[in-house]
């Protein structure tokens, strides 16, 4: 029993040291930037100048419409709307939205950045995120509802990570098993996640809401980019991760 516990502690310490030694300044910078923008915005509820009650709700709606993607305005509005798929990547609608996205970016972004390099990873993240939101907007071109969040870009990171590190083991919480944490290979976890997004997108008939289609577009772009960019090189290996 003691030897088993010692081995488990050893694996945990090795994983922590590996994360600390990972050179991923852009990943951590993106997390910090998204957190700062959220805290300073009306959705956090921490800035009193936005008011309370109905005034706060109105400020949030105006904020999301200004910085987020509004499909109907993206294609028929002023030229500045073409920038909104980029600005929307750094805006989040709630604490849960922010923390969920940043958790996935922290777990999968660091190793992907380390493999790609800082500049390539940053361009990959922003470019795929932009295209994912653009694809969603094109499929819902008549919608007036704003869309914000980094989910499309992070989905691209997941797709690239699946190709680059298919044997990496990830701790996942499966709801149909009462959120029992299981350690599974990335090649099991990430396609399962993509399948859930596809199923949810198929059930979504009310237009915008949770942008499942943006998730799928981002995931496909990320996987496709890694496949084309890195060809048939041997997949990398990374320490076990939690997510």
C-alpha positions as a LaTeX table, in Angstrom:
\begin{tabular}{lrrr}
\hline
Residue & $x$ (\AA) & $y$ (\AA) & $z$ (\AA) \\
\hline
Unk1 & 0.00 & 0.00 & 0.00 \\
Unk2 & 2.79 & 2.39 & 0.95 \\
Unk3 & 4.69 & 1.64 & $-2.25$ \\
Unk4 & 1.56 & 2.27 & $-4.33$ \\
Unk5 & 1.01 & 5.61 & $-2.64$ \\
Unk6 & 4.65 & 6.55 & $-3.11$ \\
Unk7 & 4.42 & 5.72 & $-6.81$ \\
Unk8 & 1.25 & 7.81 & $-7.17$ \\
Unk9 & 2.88 & 10.76 & $-5.39$ \\
Unk10 & 5.93 & 10.39 & $-7.63$ \\
Unk11 & 3.82 & 10.49 & $-10.78$ \\
Unk12 & 1.97 & 13.57 & $-9.51$ \\
Unk13 & 5.21 & 15.41 & $-8.71$ \\
Unk14 & 6.68 & 14.55 & $-12.11$ \\
Unk15 & 3.55 & 15.87 & $-13.83$ \\
Unk16 & 3.66 & 19.11 & $-11.81$ \\
Unk17 & 7.35 & 19.61 & $-12.59$ \\
Unk18 & 6.67 & 18.96 & $-16.28$ \\
Unk19 & 3.92 & 21.59 & $-16.33$ \\
Unk20 & 6.10 & 24.12 & $-14.53$ \\
Unk21 & 8.96 & 23.52 & $-16.94$ \\
Unk22 & 6.76 & 23.88 & $-20.02$ \\
Unk23 & 7.58 & 27.01 & $-21.98$ \\
Unk24 & 4.14 & 28.35 & $-22.86$ \\
Unk25 & 4.09 & 32.11 & $-22.20$ \\
Unk26 & 1.45 & 32.78 & $-24.85$ \\
Unk27 & $-0.97$ & 30.26 & $-23.36$ \\
Unk28 & $-0.62$ & 31.76 & $-19.91$ \\
Unk29 & $-0.76$ & 35.25 & $-21.39$ \\
Unk30 & $-4.02$ & 34.46 & $-23.20$ \\
Unk31 & $-5.49$ & 33.12 & $-19.96$ \\
Unk32 & $-4.44$ & 36.24 & $-18.07$ \\
Unk33 & $-5.76$ & 38.54 & $-20.81$ \\
Unk34 & $-9.15$ & 36.82 & $-20.96$ \\
Unk35 & $-9.41$ & 36.92 & $-17.17$ \\
Unk36 & $-8.50$ & 40.61 & $-17.01$ \\
Unk37 & $-10.96$ & 41.59 & $-19.75$ \\
Unk38 & $-13.72$ & 39.63 & $-18.03$ \\
Unk39 & $-13.05$ & 41.16 & $-14.61$ \\
Unk40 & $-13.10$ & 44.69 & $-16.04$ \\
Unk41 & $-16.29$ & 44.04 & $-18.04$ \\
Unk42 & $-19.92$ & 44.08 & $-16.90$ \\
Unk43 & $-20.36$ & 40.29 & $-16.93$ \\
Unk44 & $-18.13$ & 39.83 & $-13.87$ \\
Unk45 & $-20.36$ & 41.97 & $-11.67$ \\
Unk46 & $-17.28$ & 43.38 & $-9.93$ \\
Unk47 & $-17.27$ & 46.89 & $-11.43$ \\
Unk48 & $-19.85$ & 49.13 & $-9.78$ \\
Unk49 & $-19.90$ & 51.72 & $-12.55$ \\
Unk50 & $-22.03$ & 49.40 & $-14.70$ \\
Unk51 & $-24.87$ & 49.66 & $-12.21$ \\
Unk52 & $-27.08$ & 46.92 & $-10.82$ \\
Unk53 & $-30.30$ & 45.14 & $-11.76$ \\
Unk54 & $-31.76$ & 46.17 & $-15.10$ \\
Unk55 & $-28.98$ & 48.70 & $-15.69$ \\
Unk56 & $-26.35$ & 45.97 & $-15.36$ \\
Unk57 & $-28.24$ & 43.65 & $-17.70$ \\
Unk58 & $-28.52$ & 46.45 & $-20.28$ \\
Unk59 & $-24.80$ & 47.19 & $-19.96$ \\
Unk60 & $-23.97$ & 43.52 & $-20.48$ \\
Unk61 & $-26.11$ & 43.28 & $-23.61$ \\
Unk62 & $-24.59$ & 46.43 & $-25.08$ \\
Unk63 & $-21.09$ & 45.19 & $-24.23$ \\
Unk64 & $-21.64$ & 41.82 & $-25.90$ \\
Unk65 & $-23.17$ & 43.39 & $-29.01$ \\
Unk66 & $-20.25$ & 45.80 & $-29.33$ \\
Unk67 & $-17.41$ & 43.30 & $-28.88$ \\
Unk68 & $-19.13$ & 40.05 & $-29.86$ \\
Unk69 & $-20.20$ & 38.59 & $-33.20$ \\
Unk70 & $-23.72$ & 39.44 & $-34.34$ \\
Unk71 & $-24.17$ & 37.38 & $-37.53$ \\
Unk72 & $-26.73$ & 39.67 & $-39.16$ \\
Unk73 & $-24.47$ & 42.68 & $-38.64$ \\
Unk74 & $-21.27$ & 40.85 & $-39.57$ \\
Unk75 & $-22.33$ & 40.39 & $-43.19$ \\
Unk76 & $-24.56$ & 43.44 & $-43.69$ \\
Unk77 & $-23.22$ & 45.95 & $-41.18$ \\
Unk78 & $-20.31$ & 48.42 & $-41.18$ \\
Unk79 & $-16.75$ & 47.34 & $-41.98$ \\
Unk80 & $-15.71$ & 47.32 & $-38.30$ \\
Unk81 & $-17.92$ & 44.28 & $-37.77$ \\
Unk82 & $-15.29$ & 42.23 & $-39.60$ \\
Unk83 & $-13.09$ & 42.60 & $-36.50$ \\
Unk84 & $-15.65$ & 41.17 & $-34.09$ \\
Unk85 & $-14.75$ & 37.47 & $-34.62$ \\
Unk86 & $-11.32$ & 38.43 & $-33.25$ \\
Unk87 & $-12.49$ & 40.60 & $-30.34$ \\
Unk88 & $-15.16$ & 38.06 & $-29.36$ \\
Unk89 & $-12.41$ & 35.51 & $-28.61$ \\
Unk90 & $-11.44$ & 37.49 & $-25.51$ \\
Unk91 & $-14.92$ & 38.16 & $-24.13$ \\
Unk92 & $-16.88$ & 35.72 & $-21.94$ \\
Unk93 & $-20.46$ & 35.77 & $-20.74$ \\
Unk94 & $-20.15$ & 34.43 & $-17.19$ \\
Unk95 & $-17.72$ & 33.11 & $-14.61$ \\
Unk96 & $-18.60$ & 29.53 & $-15.57$ \\
Unk97 & $-18.02$ & 30.32 & $-19.24$ \\
Unk98 & $-14.63$ & 31.87 & $-18.50$ \\
Unk99 & $-13.38$ & 29.23 & $-16.06$ \\
Unk100 & $-14.46$ & 26.31 & $-18.24$ \\
Unk101 & $-12.70$ & 27.69 & $-21.29$ \\
Unk102 & $-9.55$ & 28.66 & $-19.41$ \\
Unk103 & $-9.30$ & 25.21 & $-17.83$ \\
Unk104 & $-9.23$ & 23.53 & $-21.24$ \\
Unk105 & $-6.79$ & 26.14 & $-22.56$ \\
Unk106 & $-4.49$ & 25.57 & $-19.57$ \\
Unk107 & $-4.54$ & 21.77 & $-19.90$ \\
Unk108 & $-4.14$ & 21.49 & $-23.68$ \\
Unk109 & $-2.69$ & 24.86 & $-24.74$ \\
Unk110 & 0.67 & 24.65 & $-23.00$ \\
Unk111 & 1.84 & 21.41 & $-24.62$ \\
Unk112 & 0.47 & 22.46 & $-28.01$ \\
Unk113 & 2.29 & 25.78 & $-27.81$ \\
Unk114 & 5.49 & 24.05 & $-26.78$ \\
Unk115 & 5.27 & 21.87 & $-29.89$ \\
Unk116 & 4.30 & 24.65 & $-32.31$ \\
Unk117 & 6.30 & 27.53 & $-30.91$ \\
Unk118 & 5.05 & 30.85 & $-29.56$ \\
Unk119 & 4.43 & 32.76 & $-32.78$ \\
Unk120 & 2.89 & 29.88 & $-34.70$ \\
Unk121 & 0.68 & 28.92 & $-31.77$ \\
Unk122 & $-0.60$ & 32.48 & $-31.35$ \\
Unk123 & $-1.43$ & 32.86 & $-35.04$ \\
Unk124 & $-2.99$ & 29.38 & $-35.04$ \\
Unk125 & $-5.13$ & 30.20 & $-31.99$ \\
Unk126 & $-6.43$ & 33.54 & $-33.26$ \\
Unk127 & $-6.81$ & 32.42 & $-36.88$ \\
Unk128 & $-8.73$ & 29.23 & $-36.12$ \\
Unk129 & $-10.83$ & 31.02 & $-33.52$ \\
Unk130 & $-11.72$ & 33.72 & $-36.04$ \\
Unk131 & $-12.67$ & 31.18 & $-38.70$ \\
Unk132 & $-14.70$ & 29.11 & $-36.24$ \\
Unk133 & $-16.83$ & 32.11 & $-35.27$ \\
Unk134 & $-17.08$ & 33.17 & $-38.90$ \\
Unk135 & $-18.33$ & 29.69 & $-39.84$ \\
Unk136 & $-20.94$ & 29.80 & $-37.10$ \\
Unk137 & $-22.09$ & 33.25 & $-38.19$ \\
Unk138 & $-22.39$ & 32.11 & $-41.81$ \\
Unk139 & $-24.64$ & 29.23 & $-40.74$ \\
Unk140 & $-26.82$ & 31.63 & $-38.71$ \\
Unk141 & $-26.58$ & 34.68 & $-40.96$ \\
Unk142 & $-29.98$ & 36.10 & $-39.99$ \\
Unk143 & $-29.40$ & 35.96 & $-36.24$ \\
Unk144 & $-29.31$ & 39.13 & $-34.16$ \\
Unk145 & $-27.96$ & 37.42 & $-31.04$ \\
Unk146 & $-24.40$ & 38.17 & $-30.04$ \\
Unk147 & $-21.80$ & 35.44 & $-29.72$ \\
Unk148 & $-18.74$ & 35.67 & $-27.48$ \\
Unk149 & $-16.10$ & 33.34 & $-26.08$ \\
Unk150 & $-12.86$ & 31.55 & $-26.88$ \\
Unk151 & $-14.51$ & 28.15 & $-27.40$ \\
Unk152 & $-13.82$ & 28.02 & $-31.14$ \\
Unk153 & $-10.12$ & 28.76 & $-30.68$ \\
Unk154 & $-9.79$ & 26.34 & $-27.77$ \\
Unk155 & $-11.57$ & 23.66 & $-29.79$ \\
Unk156 & $-8.89$ & 24.14 & $-32.45$ \\
Unk157 & $-6.25$ & 23.59 & $-29.77$ \\
Unk158 & $-8.01$ & 20.36 & $-28.78$ \\
Unk159 & $-8.07$ & 19.18 & $-32.39$ \\
Unk160 & $-4.38$ & 19.92 & $-32.86$ \\
Unk161 & $-3.54$ & 18.27 & $-29.55$ \\
Unk162 & $-5.40$ & 15.13 & $-30.59$ \\
Unk163 & $-3.24$ & 14.83 & $-33.70$ \\
Unk164 & 0.03 & 15.78 & $-32.03$ \\
Unk165 & $-0.39$ & 13.84 & $-28.77$ \\
Unk166 & $-2.95$ & 11.06 & $-29.31$ \\
Unk167 & $-1.47$ & 8.92 & $-26.53$ \\
Unk168 & $-1.53$ & 11.60 & $-23.83$ \\
Unk169 & $-3.70$ & 10.54 & $-20.89$ \\
Unk170 & $-6.32$ & 12.99 & $-19.64$ \\
Unk171 & $-8.44$ & 12.88 & $-16.49$ \\
Unk172 & $-12.07$ & 13.32 & $-17.54$ \\
Unk173 & $-15.33$ & 13.62 & $-15.63$ \\
Unk174 & $-18.03$ & 11.60 & $-17.41$ \\
Unk175 & $-21.55$ & 12.75 & $-16.47$ \\
Unk176 & $-23.25$ & 9.47 & $-17.40$ \\
Unk177 & $-20.96$ & 7.74 & $-14.86$ \\
Unk178 & $-21.96$ & 10.16 & $-12.08$ \\
Unk179 & $-18.92$ & 12.35 & $-12.82$ \\
Unk180 & $-16.53$ & 9.56 & $-11.93$ \\
Unk181 & $-12.99$ & 10.73 & $-12.83$ \\
Unk182 & $-11.36$ & 8.40 & $-15.34$ \\
Unk183 & $-7.91$ & 8.61 & $-16.90$ \\
Unk184 & $-8.27$ & 8.02 & $-20.61$ \\
Unk185 & $-6.10$ & 8.59 & $-23.71$ \\
Unk186 & $-6.65$ & 11.81 & $-25.62$ \\
Unk187 & $-7.66$ & 9.79 & $-28.69$ \\
Unk188 & $-10.66$ & 8.53 & $-26.67$ \\
Unk189 & $-11.58$ & 11.72 & $-24.80$ \\
Unk190 & $-11.37$ & 14.31 & $-27.57$ \\
Unk191 & $-13.31$ & 12.48 & $-30.32$ \\
Unk192 & $-15.96$ & 11.67 & $-27.70$ \\
Unk193 & $-16.14$ & 15.38 & $-26.86$ \\
Unk194 & $-16.44$ & 16.24 & $-30.58$ \\
Unk195 & $-19.25$ & 13.68 & $-30.99$ \\
Unk196 & $-21.15$ & 15.30 & $-28.13$ \\
Unk197 & $-20.76$ & 18.70 & $-29.80$ \\
Unk198 & $-22.07$ & 17.27 & $-33.07$ \\
Unk199 & $-25.09$ & 15.73 & $-31.35$ \\
Unk200 & $-25.83$ & 18.94 & $-29.48$ \\
Unk201 & $-25.50$ & 21.01 & $-32.65$ \\
Unk202 & $-27.99$ & 18.72 & $-34.38$ \\
Unk203 & $-30.54$ & 19.30 & $-31.61$ \\
Unk204 & $-30.06$ & 23.06 & $-31.62$ \\
Unk205 & $-32.87$ & 24.44 & $-33.74$ \\
Unk206 & $-33.28$ & 27.84 & $-32.09$ \\
Unk207 & $-30.24$ & 29.48 & $-33.69$ \\
Unk208 & $-27.56$ & 30.94 & $-31.43$ \\
Unk209 & $-27.07$ & 29.98 & $-27.83$ \\
Unk210 & $-24.20$ & 27.67 & $-27.07$ \\
Unk211 & $-22.15$ & 27.77 & $-30.27$ \\
Unk212 & $-21.71$ & 24.05 & $-30.79$ \\
Unk213 & $-21.12$ & 24.53 & $-34.50$ \\
Unk214 & $-18.23$ & 26.92 & $-33.75$ \\
Unk215 & $-16.75$ & 24.21 & $-31.51$ \\
Unk216 & $-16.94$ & 21.67 & $-34.31$ \\
Unk217 & $-15.49$ & 24.04 & $-36.92$ \\
Unk218 & $-12.65$ & 24.95 & $-34.59$ \\
Unk219 & $-11.91$ & 21.32 & $-33.74$ \\
Unk220 & $-11.83$ & 20.34 & $-37.41$ \\
Unk221 & $-9.60$ & 23.29 & $-38.31$ \\
Unk222 & $-7.17$ & 22.48 & $-35.52$ \\
Unk223 & $-6.90$ & 18.80 & $-36.39$ \\
Unk224 & $-6.61$ & 19.57 & $-40.11$ \\
Unk225 & $-3.93$ & 22.20 & $-39.55$ \\
Unk226 & $-1.81$ & 19.86 & $-37.43$ \\
Unk227 & $-2.22$ & 17.07 & $-39.98$ \\
Unk228 & $-1.13$ & 19.27 & $-42.89$ \\
Unk229 & 1.56 & 21.14 & $-40.97$ \\
Unk230 & 3.21 & 18.17 & $-39.29$ \\
Unk231 & 2.42 & 15.46 & $-41.82$ \\
Unk232 & 3.14 & 11.93 & $-40.71$ \\
Unk233 & 5.73 & 12.73 & $-38.11$ \\
Unk234 & 5.68 & 10.56 & $-35.03$ \\
Unk235 & 3.15 & 11.87 & $-32.49$ \\
Unk236 & 4.66 & 13.52 & $-29.45$ \\
Unk237 & 4.32 & 12.37 & $-25.87$ \\
Unk238 & 3.35 & 14.55 & $-22.94$ \\
Unk239 & 2.90 & 13.99 & $-19.22$ \\
Unk240 & $-0.50$ & 12.96 & $-17.95$ \\
Unk241 & $-2.88$ & 15.91 & $-17.70$ \\
Unk242 & $-6.03$ & 16.73 & $-15.83$ \\
Unk243 & $-9.09$ & 18.40 & $-17.30$ \\
\hline
\end{tabular}
